[in-house]
Amino acid sequence: MSVNHLRLLWLWAGILAVLLCLLFLPLATGGRILAVALILTAVIVALIVAGRKGEWGLIEDAWLDDIPDAPYRLPVVLVCGDIARWPECGVVLRTAQGCWLNVPTAELQQTVRTLLRKRPDLISQLAVMVCVCPQLHGDEAALAVGLNELRWQLNQARSDCRRSVPLLLSSHVAGASVPHSLWQTAQTGEAMQVWQANDAPCCTGTWLAQKNGRERLATQVRMNALVRLTHETALAMLTAPSVDTPPVIPAMMLYHMTPSGAPVLPQNLWQRWLSHHTALGSLPGWQPDTSSADVLLPDFILPLLPLGVSETPRARILRRAFCLFTLAILIALCASAWNNRQLLQRVGFDIQHYEQIAMVDYASKARALQILSGDAVQLNQWARRGEPLNLSLGLHHGAYLRIPVLAAIRSWEPPPPPQKPAQKTVPKTIRLDSMSLFDTGRWALKPGSTKLLVHSLVGIKAKPGWLIVVAGHTDSTGEEKANQILSLKRAESVRDWMRDTGDVPESCFAVQGFGENRPVATNETVEGRALNRRVEISLVPQVNACQPPGMPSALSRESGASINETEK
């Protein structure tokens, strides 16, 4: 993926993450701010790192102009190792079956990084082929160094690509005794295949059974020798355990014999191996014809390699952006489901808490009712205006919550109004001046006192449960005993007048004579003694007092008002 595309994807991912934090995730205000800050920091760091990755391409990349334009689905093979004669068309060789790219072993990783940066669409169809020609090597240790370098470069390239780039190991020799170019391939779990021009591939047995069997048998003997040499040298070097780099196992082995080739080294590995196993110093026809050279590229294996997808870079980035969007939608759905679950739990708890409070506990019940009222207001607003985004996406069930919330609110019973305190009626007391009613030392009513009694006793009425108390008082003049008797007689006179005049039963009255014992003023002055000479009439509540015949006895709850009135 190119740097610009990678940066666009990071920006898109950052935008989606910020929207999730602000609109859907159940975070507090502080948590949202912290999450947005972390996302912005991560996006900025990713943009910087993506820009630095764009500086990987340290090699000359003019050959990229020869790479087929996207979309290109055919295999792309990076060829390393012993390529004596590469076509003069350039680094890139395009054929009908695929594309070959000549790469020095030391630049394999950088070439892959350049493709990652410039043509990431080709990575899925990338393969590496290492060519080994024993005739071009006189030192087995030098060959091991080159293969170990390839081994390290390939592991680094695989790490950069994040995929196992397949490796093809091609071993070839040239000799004039070989009648024509011959390819044989070997894959794990499959028999050796023989590839010839204009012929379908077949196994070695079928190939030997065809025409020119004697000639082909001689060629197969040489081919078997090449196979053994390759296994003992190149393959062993690539797969041997090492603490530095993991082993690389070829996906396919290719063996090639051709009559012509590049000039070979004297005492090369191929010749020494043949001499060691045949005890012959030299054999006719084992040296190549150097007058011409074949192109050592097995175009026939390209259909066996992985193909790429027919996708442009723009389509690829759109697909990945859509995948990020789909992931964001899934996260938003999960967050919305969680938020709705929390809403159900909260409202359910409020209803349960309200119902558990006894109705007589009006204070606690009112507080719980206030919480339920807030829930109802919130649900009503959502019903009218739509639910918020963090509860949406088709997962909101607020309409089902409103009914039980409103039912719980309707079950509220307000407390009864406070009872007004019963007004206590102070006993009504009328104070009459004795000198206005009686002569001195007498208890008979004066003639003409009736008018005063009628005027003063208008508010005194007999009623059930109330006793009319008539109390007489004197000053301190005279003997105490005489004063007590006089006060009692005067009270009886007033009672008799009220009884006879108002047709009030005698059971409604109580008569008392206190004499000089309850003065209301001092007896040392004339004015004080005048105030002490009095008759007081008052209503006092008492059970069974003044009850009409046939009415049950009960204490009246009614209270009277106290009236203090002085009449002279």
C-alpha positions in Angstrom: 0.0 0.0 0.0 1.3 3.4 -0.9 2.2 6.0 1.7 -0.7 8.3 0.7 -3.2 5.4 0.8 -1.9 4.3 4.2 -2.2 7.8 5.6 -5.8 8.1 4.2 -6.7 4.9 6.0 -5.2 6.1 9.3 -7.2 9.3 9.0 -10.4 7.4 8.2 -9.8 5.1 11.2 -9.1 8.1 13.4 -12.3 9.8 12.4 -14.4 6.7 13.0 -12.8 6.2 16.4 -13.4 9.8 17.4 -17.1 9.5 16.3 -17.5 6.3 18.3 -16.0 7.9 21.5 -18.2 11.1 21.2 -21.5 9.5 20.1 -21.7 5.9 21.1 -19.3 4.7 23.8 -20.6 4.9 27.4 -17.8 7.3 28.6 -17.9 10.2 31.0 -16.9 13.6 29.8 -13.4 13.2 31.2 -13.1 9.8 29.6 -14.2 11.1 26.2 -11.6 13.8 26.3 -8.9 11.4 27.2 -10.0 8.9 24.5 -10.1 11.5 21.8 -6.6 12.8 22.9 -5.2 9.2 22.7 -6.8 8.6 19.3 -5.4 11.9 17.9 -1.9 11.0 19.3 -2.1 7.6 17.7 -3.1 8.9 14.3 -0.4 11.5 14.3 2.3 8.9 15.2 0.9 6.6 12.5 1.1 9.3 9.9 4.7 10.0 10.8 5.7 6.4 10.8 3.9 5.8 7.5 5.9 8.7 6.0 9.2 7.2 7.3 8.3 3.8 5.8 8.1 5.6 2.5 11.8 6.2 2.7 12.6 2.4 2.5 13.2 2.4 -1.2 17.0 2.9 -1.3 17.7 1.3 -4.6 17.2 2.7 -8.1 13.5 2.0 -9.0 13.5 3.0 -12.7 12.6 -0.6 -13.4 9.2 0.1 -11.9 8.2 1.7 -15.2 8.6 -1.7 -16.9 6.3 -3.4 -14.4 2.8 -4.1 -15.8 0.2 -1.5 -14.8 -2.5 -2.4 -12.2 -4.5 -4.5 -12.2 -2.1 -7.3 -13.0 -2.9 -10.8 -11.8 -0.1 -12.9 -13.2 2.8 -14.1 -11.1 5.8 -11.9 -10.5 9.1 -13.8 -9.8 12.2 -12.2 -8.4 15.2 -14.1 -9.8 18.4 -14.2 -7.8 21.6 -16.1 -8.0 23.6 -17.4 -10.9 22.1 -15.8 -14.0 24.9 -15.7 -16.4 23.0 -14.3 -19.4 19.9 -12.2 -18.8 17.9 -10.9 -21.8 19.0 -7.5 -23.0 15.5 -6.1 -22.7 16.3 -4.8 -19.2 15.7 -5.9 -15.6 12.1 -6.8 -16.2 11.1 -9.6 -18.5 7.5 -9.9 -19.3 6.0 -13.1 -20.9 2.6 -14.3 -21.6 2.6 -16.3 -18.4 3.9 -13.7 -16.0 6.7 -11.3 -15.2 10.4 -12.0 -14.3 12.5 -9.5 -12.4 16.3 -9.8 -12.1 17.4 -8.9 -8.6 20.8 -9.1 -7.0 20.7 -11.2 -3.9 21.9 -8.4 -1.6 19.0 -6.2 -2.8 16.2 -8.6 -2.5 14.7 -7.1 0.7 15.0 -3.5 -0.7 13.3 -4.6 -3.9 10.4 -6.1 -2.0 10.1 -2.9 0.1 10.1 -0.8 -3.1 7.2 -3.0 -4.4 5.4 -2.6 -1.1 5.7 1.2 -1.3 5.0 1.6 -5.0 3.1 -1.5 -6.1 1.5 -3.2 -3.0 -1.0 -4.9 -5.3 1.7 -7.2 -6.6 2.7 -8.6 -3.1 0.1 -11.4 -3.1 1.5 -12.9 -6.4 5.2 -12.4 -5.6 7.7 -15.4 -5.6 11.4 -15.7 -5.4 13.6 -18.0 -7.5 17.2 -18.6 -6.7 19.3 -20.1 -9.4 22.4 -22.2 -8.6 24.9 -23.3 -11.2 27.5 -25.6 -9.7 29.7 -25.1 -12.8 30.1 -21.4 -11.8 31.3 -22.1 -8.3 34.7 -23.5 -7.4 34.4 -23.1 -3.6 31.5 -24.6 -1.6 32.1 -22.1 1.2 31.6 -19.2 -1.1 28.3 -20.8 -2.3 27.2 -21.2 1.3 27.9 -17.5 1.9 25.7 -16.5 -1.0 22.9 -18.8 0.0 23.0 -17.6 3.6 22.7 -14.1 2.4 19.7 -15.1 0.3 18.2 -16.9 3.3 18.5 -13.8 5.5 17.2 -11.5 2.7 14.2 -13.7 2.1 13.2 -13.9 5.8 13.4 -10.1 6.0 11.2 -9.8 2.9 8.7 -12.2 4.3 8.6 -10.2 7.5 8.0 -7.0 5.6 5.3 -8.5 3.4 3.6 -10.3 6.4 3.2 -13.4 4.2 5.2 -16.4 3.2 6.7 -15.5 -0.2 7.3 -18.9 -2.0 10.8 -19.9 -2.8 11.9 -21.8 -6.0 15.3 -23.4 -6.1 16.6 -23.9 -9.6 19.8 -25.9 -10.2 21.2 -26.1 -13.7 24.3 -27.4 -15.5 25.3 -27.3 -19.2 27.0 -30.0 -21.2 27.5 -30.7 -24.9 26.4 -34.4 -24.3 22.9 -33.2 -23.5 20.9 -33.4 -26.8 18.4 -30.6 -25.9 17.3 -28.5 -23.0 15.5 -30.5 -20.3 13.6 -29.3 -17.2 12.5 -31.5 -14.4 10.6 -30.3 -11.3 9.9 -31.8 -7.9 7.3 -30.7 -5.3 6.6 -32.1 -1.9 4.4 -35.2 -2.1 4.5 -35.4 -5.9 6.6 -37.4 -8.4 9.3 -35.8 -10.5 7.8 -34.1 -13.6 9.6 -33.8 -16.9 9.0 -30.6 -18.9 9.8 -30.4 -22.6 9.0 -27.9 -25.2 5.7 -28.5 -27.1 5.0 -31.6 -24.8 2.8 -32.0 -21.8 4.5 -32.6 -18.5 4.9 -36.3 -17.5 6.7 -38.4 -15.0 10.2 -39.7 -15.6 9.0 -43.3 -16.2 6.7 -42.1 -18.9 9.3 -39.9 -20.4 11.9 -42.8 -20.5 9.4 -45.1 -22.1 9.0 -42.9 -25.1 11.3 -42.8 -28.1 15.1 -42.5 -27.8 15.0 -44.4 -24.6 18.7 -45.1 -24.5 19.6 -41.5 -25.1 17.1 -40.3 -22.5 18.3 -42.9 -20.0 21.8 -41.4 -20.3 20.4 -37.9 -19.8 18.4 -39.1 -16.8 21.5 -40.5 -15.2 23.1 -37.0 -15.4 19.9 -35.5 -14.1 19.9 -37.8 -11.1 23.5 -36.7 -10.4 22.4 -33.1 -10.5 19.6 -33.8 -8.1 21.9 -35.4 -5.6 24.4 -32.6 -5.8 21.7 -30.0 -5.3 20.4 -31.8 -2.2 23.8 -32.2 -0.7 24.8 -28.5 -1.3 22.3 -25.8 -2.0 19.2 -27.4 -0.4 21.2 -28.4 2.7 22.5 -24.9 3.1 19.0 -23.3 2.9 17.4 -25.7 5.3 20.1 -26.2 7.9 19.3 -25.1 11.4 20.8 -21.7 12.3 20.6 -19.4 15.3 20.7 -16.3 13.0 17.9 -17.0 10.5 15.1 -19.5 10.2 15.5 -22.2 7.5 13.8 -21.6 4.2 12.2 -24.6 2.5 11.7 -24.3 -1.3 8.1 -24.7 -2.5 9.5 -26.3 -5.7 12.8 -27.7 -6.9 13.8 -27.2 -10.6 16.6 -29.0 -12.3 17.7 -27.9 -15.7 20.2 -29.4 -18.2 21.1 -27.7 -21.4 23.8 -28.3 -24.1 25.0 -24.7 -24.2 25.8 -22.2 -21.5 28.3 -19.7 -20.1 31.9 -20.5 -19.7 32.5 -22.6 -16.6 35.2 -22.6 -13.9 37.9 -25.3 -14.0 37.6 -27.6 -11.1 34.1 -26.4 -10.4 31.7 -28.1 -7.9 30.0 -30.1 -10.6 33.2 -31.5 -12.0 34.6 -32.3 -8.6 31.4 -34.0 -7.6 31.4 -36.1 -10.8 35.1 -37.0 -10.4 34.5 -38.0 -6.8 31.6 -40.3 -7.6 32.9 -41.7 -10.9 36.7 -41.7 -10.3 37.1 -40.1 -13.8 39.1 -37.0 -14.2 37.1 -35.8 -17.2 34.5 -37.0 -19.6 33.7 -36.0 -23.2 30.6 -33.8 -23.5 30.5 -32.6 -19.9 31.6 -29.1 -20.9 29.0 -26.7 -22.3 28.9 -25.3 -25.7 29.7 -21.6 -25.1 28.9 -20.5 -28.6 25.3 -19.8 -27.6 23.3 -19.7 -24.4 19.7 -20.4 -23.6 17.6 -18.2 -21.4 17.3 -20.1 -18.1 13.8 -19.0 -17.1 11.2 -21.8 -16.7 8.2 -20.0 -18.0 6.1 -23.1 -17.8 6.0 -23.0 -13.9 4.3 -19.6 -13.8 0.8 -21.0 -14.0 1.6 -23.1 -10.9 2.4 -20.0 -8.8 -0.2 -17.9 -6.9 -2.1 -15.3 -8.9 -3.1 -11.9 -7.7 -6.5 -10.4 -7.4 -7.9 -8.2 -10.1 -8.1 -5.1 -7.9 -6.9 -1.6 -8.4 -5.2 0.3 -5.6 -8.2 2.6 -5.4 -10.6 -0.4 -5.1 -8.3 -1.9 -2.4 -8.3 1.2 -0.2 -12.0 1.5 -0.6 -12.4 -2.1 0.5 -10.3 -1.6 3.5 -12.1 1.7 4.3 -15.4 -0.2 4.1 -14.0 -2.9 6.4 -13.1 -0.2 8.9 -16.5 1.3 8.6 -18.2 -2.1 9.1 -16.1 -2.6 12.2 -17.1 0.8 13.5 -20.8 -0.1 12.9 -20.4 -3.3 14.9 -18.8 -1.4 17.8 -21.5 1.2 17.6 -24.2 -1.6 17.7 -22.5 -3.2 20.7 -22.2 0.2 22.5 -25.9 1.0 21.7 -27.0 -2.4 23.1 -24.9 -1.8 26.2 -26.4 1.7 26.7 -30.0 0.4 26.3 -29.3 -2.4 28.7 -28.0 0.2 31.3 -31.2 2.3 30.7 -33.4 -0.8 31.3 -31.6 -1.6 34.5 -31.7 2.0 35.7 -35.4 2.6 35.1 -36.3 -0.9 36.4 -34.4 -0.2 39.6 -36.2 3.1 40.0 -39.6 1.4 39.6 -38.6 -1.4 42.0 -37.2 1.1 44.5 -40.4 3.2 44.4 -42.7 0.2 44.8 -40.7 -1.1 47.8 -41.2 2.0 49.8 -44.3 1.9 52.0 -47.0 4.4 51.1 -47.0 5.7 54.7 -43.4 6.8 54.3 -44.4 9.9 52.4 -41.0 11.7 52.4 -39.0 8.7 50.9 -41.9 7.9 48.6 -41.9 11.5 47.3 -38.1 11.4 46.6 -38.5 8.1 44.7 -41.5 9.7 42.8 -39.4 12.6 41.8 -36.8 10.3 40.3 -39.5 8.4 38.4 -40.9 11.7 37.1 -37.5 12.6 35.7 -37.4 9.2 34.0 -40.8 9.9 32.5 -39.9 13.3 31.3 -36.8 11.9 29.6 -38.7 9.1 28.0 -41.4 11.5 26.8 -38.8 13.8 25.2 -37.2 10.9 23.4 -40.6 9.7 22.2 -41.4 13.2 20.7 -37.9 14.2 19.4 -36.2 10.8 18.9 -33.8 9.0 21.0 -30.1 10.0 21.2 -27.5 8.4 18.9 -26.0 6.3 21.7 -29.3 4.6 22.2 -30.4 4.3 18.5 -29.5 1.9 15.7 -32.9 0.2 16.2 -32.1 -1.1 19.7 -34.0 1.5 21.8 -37.0 0.3 23.8 -38.0 3.5 25.5 -41.6 3.1 24.3 -41.9 -0.1 26.4 -40.5 1.6 29.5 -43.0 4.5 29.5 -46.0 2.4 30.3 -44.7 0.9 33.6 -43.1 4.2 34.6 -46.4 6.1 34.1 -48.3 3.3 35.9 -46.0 3.6 38.9 -46.4 7.4 39.0 -50.2 7.0 38.9 -50.1 4.8 41.9 -48.9 7.6 44.0 -51.3 8.6 46.9 -50.7 12.0 48.3 -50.5 12.4 52.0 -53.8 13.4 53.7 -54.0 17.2 54.5 -52.8 18.0 58.0 -55.6 18.1 60.6 -56.3 21.5 62.0 -55.8 21.5 65.7 -59.1 21.5 67.5 -59.9 24.9 68.9 -60.2 24.7 72.6 -63.1 26.8 73.7 -62.2 28.7 76.8 -65.1 28.5 79.2 -67.2 31.6 78.9 -67.2 33.5 82.1 -69.5 36.5 82.9 -68.7 38.5 85.9 -71.6 40.4 87.6 -71.2 43.2 90.2 -73.0 42.0 93.4 -73.9 45.6 94.4 -75.9 46.0 91.2 -77.9 42.8 91.9 -78.1 42.7 95.7 -78.3 45.0 98.6 -75.6 45.0 101.2 -75.7 41.8 103.3 -78.6 40.5 101.2 -78.9 37.7 98.7 -82.3 38.5 97.3 -82.2 40.1 93.8 -82.9 43.8 93.7 -86.0 45.0 91.9 -84.9 46.1 88.5 -81.9 43.8 88.3 -83.6 41.7 85.7 -82.6 44.0 82.9 -79.0 43.7 83.9 -79.2 39.9 84.1 -80.9 39.6 80.8 -78.3 41.8 79.1 -75.4 40.0 80.7 -76.5 36.4 80.3 -77.4 36.5 76.6 -74.3 34.4 75.7 -74.9 31.8 78.4 -77.0 29.0 76.9 -77.6 25.5 78.2 -76.2 22.7 75.9 -75.5 19.0 76.4 -72.1 18.3 77.9 -71.7 21.8 79.4 -72.3 22.7 83.0 -73.3 26.3 84.0 -71.3 27.1 87.0 -72.5 30.0 89.2 -69.9 31.2 91.7 -70.4 33.9 94.3 -67.6 36.0 95.8 -67.4 38.7 98.5 -64.8 41.1 99.8 -63.0 40.7 103.2 -65.5 42.9 105.1 -67.2 40.9 107.9 -66.7 37.4 109.1 -65.4 34.8 106.7 -68.1 32.2 107.5 -70.8 34.8 106.9 -69.2 35.9 103.7 -69.0 32.3 102.4 -72.7 31.8 103.2 -73.6 35.1 101.6 -71.7 34.3 98.4 -73.4 30.9 98.1 -76.8 32.4 98.7 -76.3 35.1 96.1 -75.1 32.4 93.6 -78.2 30.4 94.3 -80.4 33.4 93.7 -78.8 34.0 90.3 -79.2 30.3 89.5 -82.8 30.3 90.4 -83.5 33.3 88.3 -81.8 31.7 85.3 -83.6 28.4 85.9 -87.0 29.9 86.2 -86.5 32.5 83.4 -84.8 30.4 80.8 -86.6 27.1 81.5 -83.2 25.4 82.1 -83.1 22.1 84.0 -81.4 22.3 87.3 -79.0 19.6 86.3 -77.3 22.1 84.0 -76.2 24.2 87.0 -73.6 24.0 89.7 -73.5 26.6 92.5 -70.4 27.6 94.4 -69.7 30.1 97.1 -66.1 31.1 97.7 -66.6 34.1 100.0 -63.5 36.2 100.3 -61.1 33.3 99.3 -60.7 34.2 95.6 -60.2 37.9 95.3 -59.4 39.4 91.9 -58.0 42.7 93.5 -56.8 43.9 96.8 -59.2 44.4 99.6 -57.3 47.4 100.9 -58.9 49.8 98.6 -62.5 50.7 97.9 -62.1 49.9 94.2 -60.5 46.5 95.0 -63.3 45.6 97.4 -65.9 46.5 94.8 -64.2 44.2 92.2 -64.1 41.3 94.7 -67.9 41.6 95.3 -69.1 39.7 92.3 -71.0 36.7 90.9 -69.3 34.7 88.0 -71.2 32.6 85.6 -69.2 30.3 83.3 -69.7 27.2 81.0 -67.5 24.3 82.0 -67.4 21.0 79.9 -68.5 18.0 81.9 -69.8 14.5 80.9 -73.5 13.9 81.6 -74.1 17.5 82.2 -77.3 19.1 80.9 -78.3 15.9 79.0 -81.8 15.8 77.5 -83.8 12.7 78.3 -82.9 9.8 76.0 -79.5 11.1 74.8 -76.4 9.0 75.5 -73.8 10.4 77.7 -70.7 11.7 75.9 -68.1 14.3 76.4 -68.5 17.0 73.9 -65.3 17.7 71.8 -66.4 21.3 71.4 -64.5 23.8 73.5 -65.8 27.1 74.5 -64.1 30.4 74.4 -63.3 32.2 77.6 -64.8 35.5 77.9 -63.9 37.7 80.8 -66.3 40.4 81.2 -66.7 42.7 84.1 -70.0 44.5 84.6 -70.7 47.1 87.2 
